[in-house]
């Protein structure tokens, strides 16, 4: 049974070897970069694209510019340097000198050794913890002391020594997990150090002769070469599972490429560089080196591997198969139309320095970030732009697309020039300042779209017509950009200010109280169509004629009562104000008196009522009787009455009667005569034959004429009154003197 197993194992190994040979990359060796004698190890700073190579025979370090493939400088270090590392943040190179037991610290900005730090015996592998701790720390394995020295790169001193397994050869650090892994060649395992406590927390068994270690800090996979078993062991640092994989004869060095999670394994006896996919744990390609190489490193930013050879004292670069990039997001996803050239950050995986994004200028950040600049010409209109990242050959390809949306911005208004004007201005140009203006922007005044002239994306001009400015008002200015994006701007208010009106005259300036509705003409200046006429504190209907004239209809109810009423013009806000008032006079009429009843009375009569007939009588009319004023009792505009006291008729006489209407206006009538008569004694007939006498008084109605002398007087029809002075109906007498008597 054991022999069957051995045969199966040998068959598997033979098949694997044949299979691997079929994967060998057939290509002409790329040109070599000459180095100094006996290069042993290499490290690359991907940010500067420089390699640091330790050469043991001249005991120096070469700095190589990988872009130009030239050696920039050589720097002497300690004896037999067997380990190098780079702190890319500090731009330091570290070189361990096995015979001097020192660590040389080189400033790559000045290419000067700034410190030689004593460490343990026979230092070899170096690793730098760049993410945790300020300043950064370096771990150096001391092969003869079975220890690790912790070097503070800020103070440039050893701060701690950690005991590990026997014959440690190499070290790697996972800064995210804050772990260090040390390859112990003699113990055939890997020591695990917790960098929080600097304590060894365990070990992981690997092959029979582990030599080198490298890890991917993103996937947390570490790869250890086993030169005796011709294999590598992959360690999952999150669950500590191990996976072995046969490679080629005598693997002595390894470099894990975080770009695509692949490992480059250097097998010196077969002179092969084996490319292993750590996602599937399979060999995907091999590169024939045609020389015996000592060390390998990879620049994950360019996806180029560098291999050093101590026989030809050279460095050779190998272009690795590029991955297909993947985009997970872009920021921003939306760029505003009309923007200046805009930078867009692309996040994903598999990006390299030669990645392209259509025709856009690209700035490489790292394997997960690219920055592209979207030119202003692409942002002149709305639309969408597909973002696709493409990696060149070998392999490579195009990523999934993500859409960059070019949307209209939300317009904003910042200021108006001018901010206001006076009503009546014969048009003006209004400048609106803001952002996000285009030819298809909709500009509205009080919600109604208006034409405009686009000056630039921050300025437009609107022509305001005379009709916009004829009266005081507020003009609310807004701008709207349509979809995609866009929207309604804020509002800015342009003010048309009404002037302060001036009232210089009114026509008519007076009217008789009680008149019907009439038209009042107001003359002045600064009248507007919204001017209000105030008559006695009340607004009245008015008509705008011009800026210098208004006409108002004054209702009869407003002039029913005499008085001096203020008239003014009010211009409403915005602006506006009111004029100085002018007085409008509502006047009493001039009365007329046509008759009075009675027209006479005898002295000594009691108080009586005098009826006055005429026109234009008012409730405030006054009756003047013999120049004494008596209040009138208003019956109508054509009749009033007055109570005349007895004292006013105590004396016989002819008294003037008139009606007076008081101010305002008013006046007095012409006079009529009222007669106050003395009473007449009884009339006796004269003795017959006596000398006659002329009778001018009336005969009282209760007098009986017993006889009369026809020669002395005769009786004809006339008016007869009683003792009270009132006429007796149907009775009248007239005594005429006989011509023959006196």
C-alpha positions, 0 to 999 in steps of 0.5 A: 500500500505504501508503495502505491502511495509513493507511486501516486505521489511521484506521478502527481509530482511528475504531472505537475512538473510537466503541467508547469513546464507548459505554463512557462512564458516564452519571451525574449529576456528583457534587457538587464540593468547593470548593478554592482557586485553580488546583489542579494535582495531588493525592495521597491517604493511604488510611489517613486518607482525606485528600487533599492538593491543591496550588493554584498561585495562592494557593501553598498546599496544601489538606487535604481530608477525603474522608469528610466532603468538607470542606477541613480546612485550607490550608497555605502552601508555596512558589511554584507547587506542581506536585507532591504526594506522601504518606508514609503511614507518617510521615504527611508531605505533600510539595509541590514548588514550581516557582518556589522550587525547593524541597520543602516537608515538611508534618507532617499530624498538626500541619498545619505545614510542618516543612522547606523543602528546596532541590532542583533547578530547577523541581521537579515530580513526587514519589515516596516509597520507604516500604518500603526504608530508615529513614528513608524517602526521597523522589525529586523530579524537577527539570524544568529540571535534567534530574535527580532529587533524593533527599531523606532524610525523616529528616534532611530533606536532599538526599543525592544528585542523579541525572542522568536524561533531558531534561525529567523530568515525573514519577516512580514507585517500586516499593518491592518491586523497589527501582526508580524510574521517571522520565518524560522528556518530551523524550526520550520515554522512562522512565529506570530507577533502581536504588535500591540504587545510585542509578544509572540502569540503562536507559531504556524508550521510550514515546509521543511526549509522556509526561506522568505515571506511576503503578504497581501495586507488587503486579503491578509494572505501570507506566502512562505517559500520552502526551498527544500519541499519546492513549494509555498505555503499560503497562510490565511491570517484571519483563520490561520488555515494553511494551503501548500502548493508545489511550484518549482525547484528550490524557491528562495524568494517571494513577492506578493502583488496586492494589485491582483492577489498574485504571488511571484515565486523565485525558483533559482535552480529551475531559473523560473519566476512562477506566478501564482493566483492566490485566489485559486491557489494555482500557478497561472504562468512561469517566466524563464529567467535564463540566469540564477537569480537571488531576489524578486520584488514587484511594483504593484502600481506598474505591475512590473516585477524586478528580479536581481541576478548575482551572476550577471550583477543585473536587474531585470524587469518583467511586465506581468499580465494586467488584471481587468479593472473593476469600478465600484463607485465614482465621486461625484456621480453628478457633475453640474453643467457649465462647471469648469474642468472637474475632477472625478475620483474613481474607486475600484480595484486593479488600477495601474499607472497605465490605466486609461479612462476613455480620452480623459486625463488620468491621475493614478493614486493607487491600485484602488483609486484613479482621478480623472479630469472631465474637461469643460467642453464635456460639461457644456450640456446635459447628458451622461458619460460612461466611465470605463477604466481600461488596462493595456496588454498583456491581458488587461481589458475594460472595466464595468461602466459607471455613469457620470451624470451631467445635470443642470445646476440649480440656478442661484440669484445673488444680486440685482443691478439696479435693485429699484427704480421710480415708477414712470421710468421709460424702461431700463436694463436689469442685470441679474447676477448669480450662477447656473445660467444658460440659454435654455434657463427660464427667467420669470417675473412674477411667475411669467417667463420673460426673454433675457440676454445671456451674458455668461453663466453668472449674469443675465440681462432683462429689458424692463419696458415702460409698462413694467415700470408705470406704477409702483410694484414688486417684480419677483425675479426667478430662474429655472433650469429644466431636468436633468437636475435643475430646479427653481432658484431663490427669488430676488425682488426688484422694486418699482417705487411710486413717487410722492405726489404733489397736489397744486389745485382742484377744480372746482374748489367748492360746491353747494351742499346737497348738490348731486354727484360731480367730477373733481379735477386734481392737478399736480405732479407725480400721479400714477395709475394707482394713485388714490384720491382722498376726499374728507378722509375717504377714498373716492373713485378716480381716473388717471389722466396723466402724471399731472392730472386725476379726475374723481367722482365725488358722490352727493353723500360726500357733500350733503353737509357744508364744511371745509373738506381736505382733499389729497392724493395718495400714492401707495407703497412701494415708495409713494406717500401723500400730497399736502391737502387742499381744502374743498368747500361745501357751501350753504346756498343763498336763500330767496324769499318770495312771500310771508304769511301773514304780512301784518298784525296789530300791535299787542298781538300774542306770539304768532307763527310766520310762514316764509316761502321761497327757495334754498332754505336749509335746516340752519337757516335763520329768520331775521324779523325787524333785524332780530334773528329767530331760529327757523323751523325747517319744513322744506327747502322752499318753506320755513316757519319762525315763532315771532314773539309778542314783544316783536309786534308790540309797536306798530311799524313796517318791519323788514323780514329776511332769511339768512343762511350761515357760512360757509357760503350762505347769504341772505334774501332780499327783505319783505315788509311785515306791518304791525298796525295799531287797533282802530276805535269804533266808527260812529256816523258824523252828525248830519251836516257836519264837516266831513273827514276822510276815513282811512282806517277800516271799519271793524267788522262788529260795528253796525252802521246805523245811518250814513250821509250819502253826501259825506261818504259812500260804501264800496267793496273792500277788505274787512278784518276782525279785531285780531287783524285777520281778514274776514272771508267774503266781507270787504269795505272801502270808504271813499271821501265824497269829493264835495267834503273834506 
